[in-house]
């Protein structure tokens, strides 16, 4: 976040900070809404637990009353002799004391019903009924599962109690084993009578096998059926006693609470109450939506007001300063920042900016005046130097030209005298030394004239073939090549360049001549001439295997009268490479050398290539 704020504009930073504040407010509203949802969930849990207890309250009372009635029946003489007509009469009288839907009966050890509160159409046996087997096996009160009553032939819940065994005088009388009472399941519709049921609530009564005994709403669609795959049914079969959000029998997601009817440590029945989760969270969700809507409206209002305030009080003054800075950067030295209605801090900043602009304007005017004065002095000095240079070049040209005339005279007379037969040998040797000195002086004057002409003459550049120029130079150096037995290799297909034929010939003549001259004594000189393309330029290289040049002298050797060796070792005027450098510059090129002592040298020039 810090990096994000540091990289954005002030406008973006204000927006980000404002959004962070608004997000904090919205977060508090969301937290409050979630807290309300949790409170609603806890309230719904309490309500579902209360509903299950209320739904079992009357049923538990009825079952307790029936158990007491069965205890009384078990000790009645009429029941002890169930084959007597008085047994059925006693059972009918007991049934009349209860409301419609209760039936009673007596079964023998063999499971045959011998008397009942209603007439039996045929012999009924209950040997396979769970309540009969449990009462016989455990010898105590038991409650069965969903079944069709053997007495009323209607869906019912049957309760059974074993009859204590006695000695009877009449051994042929069938001894009673179990007395039972059946509760018609239609009586369990009282589940719908629980007051103030929330909308979408489902109350269900299960037996231990998961069969539905009672249901609200739509009892006729569910009573007597089992839904083993339903989440709420699996909760019953697992013996859950908590609350959880599960899918009901109809697939609706509800908050269910499980409450078992326990007697003597055994769960006889299960009551479940489920409230639709949409109803559970309806109020909390409405509050959360209201909070969010109010928060968004408040955020938009604050956001808009803050943007307008920030734009007017912060961003507009900054934009004014920025525009003034840009105008100043473009050279408008008269620009000033006018912030009369801005905050005091921005007014102070604008004042500092105006002072800086005024100071900068004053300094630039001073610099411009100094520049004009300097330009005048430079022009004057340039004119003086140009005049002096022209005078010097003219003087050098005149001196060199005038010196050649007496040198020719000296050379002519000396040559004539040296051919006199009567001349002594010592005198002849002296004359030869004079002739050699005259020739060296003539070479120096010739190079001086050539160097002087490079700066005076106009140079016309044009496209030219490199190979013919190299061949002409080699023909001119044929005598030196033959004398030294040198090997000169020229690369084929040399590319054309843009230059001046005369200047390029002089450059190659000096470079190849130096390669032949500065060879290692006793070795045959080897020289190679190559040319390669480099972008829009051509690099011409003259490589030798001579004595080489130290790195510290690579630039120095291109100066006038620069010599690294004595004339007795390697003769020359010291102007050849200066002529090369000046000639290449006149052809818009570059010159350089790559060399090490004893490793030979590679002199190169770069000229424009032909497009």
FENNORCOR-V371016 format. One record per backbone hydrogen bond with DSSP energy under -1.0 kcal/mol. NH is the residue of the N-H (numbers start at 1). CO is the residue of the C=O. If there is no record, write none. Layout:
NH/CO  NH/CO
//
This chain:
5/1  6/2  7/3  13/9  14/10  15/11  16/12  17/13  18/14  19/15  20/16  21/17  22/18  23/19  24/20  25/21  26/22  27/23  28/24  29/25  30/26  31/27  32/28  33/29  34/30  35/31  36/32  37/33  38/34  39/35  40/36  41/37  42/38  43/39  44/40  45/41  46/42  47/43  48/44  49/45  50/46  51/47  52/48  53/49  54/50  55/51  56/52  60/56  61/57  62/58  63/59  64/60  65/61  66/62  67/63  68/64  69/65  70/66  71/67  72/68  73/69  74/70  75/72  76/73  80/76  81/77  84/81  87/84  89/85  90/86  91/87  92/88  93/89  94/90  95/91  96/92  103/182  105/180  106/115  107/178  108/112  111/108  113/124  114/106  115/106  117/104  126/111  129/126  133/129  134/130  135/131  136/132  137/133  138/134  139/135  142/160  144/158  147/156  149/154  153/149  156/147  157/183  159/181  160/142  161/179  163/177  171/169  173/170  177/107  178/107  179/161  180/105  181/159  182/103  183/157  184/101  185/155  187/184  188/185  189/186  191/188  192/189  193/190  194/191  201/198  202/274  203/216  204/272  205/214  206/270  207/211  210/207  212/225  213/205  214/205  216/203  222/219  223/219  224/212  225/222  230/227  232/247  234/230  235/231  236/232  237/233  238/234  239/236  240/235  244/256  246/254  248/252  251/248  254/246  255/275  256/244  257/273  258/242  259/271  261/269  263/266  266/263  268/261  270/206  271/259  272/204  273/257  274/202  275/255  277/253  280/276  281/277  285/281  286/282  287/283  288/284  289/285  290/286  291/287  292/288  293/289  294/290  295/291  296/292  297/293  298/294  299/295  300/296  301/297  302/298  303/299  304/300  305/301  306/302  307/303  308/304  309/305  310/306  311/307  312/308  313/309  314/310  315/310  316/311  318/314  319/315  320/316  321/317  322/318  323/319  324/320  325/321  326/322  327/323  328/324  329/325  330/326  331/328  332/327  333/331  335/332  347/343  348/344  349/345  350/346  351/347  352/348  353/349  354/350  355/351  356/352  357/353  358/354  359/355  360/356  361/357  362/358  363/359  364/360  365/361  366/362  367/363  368/364  369/365  370/366  371/367  372/368  373/369  374/370  375/371  376/372  377/373  378/374  379/375  380/376  381/377  382/378  383/379  384/380  385/381  386/382  387/383  388/384  389/385  390/386  391/387  392/388  393/389  394/390  395/391  396/392  397/393  398/394  399/395  400/396  401/397  402/398  403/399  404/400  407/403  408/404  409/405  410/406  411/407  412/408  413/409  414/410  415/411  416/412  417/413  418/414  420/417  423/420  428/424  429/425  430/426  431/427  432/428  433/429  434/430  435/431  436/432  437/433  438/434  439/435  440/436  441/437  442/438  443/439  444/440  445/441  446/442  447/443  448/444  449/445  450/446  451/447  452/448  453/449  454/450  457/453  462/499  464/497  470/466  471/467  472/468  473/469  474/470  475/471  476/472  477/473  478/475  481/477  482/478  483/479  484/480  486/481  487/525  489/527  491/529  497/464  498/608  499/462  504/500  505/501  506/502  507/503  508/504  509/505  510/506  511/507  512/508  513/509  514/510  515/511  516/512  517/513  518/514  519/517  523/520  527/487  528/543  529/489  530/541  532/539  534/537  537/534  538/607  539/532  540/605  541/530  542/603  543/528  544/601  547/518  553/550  554/551  557/553  558/555  559/556  562/559  562/574  569/566  570/566  579/575  580/576  581/577  582/578  583/579  584/580  585/581  586/582  588/585  589/584  590/606  592/604  594/602  596/600  598/547  599/596  602/594  603/542  604/592  605/540  606/590  607/538  609/536
//
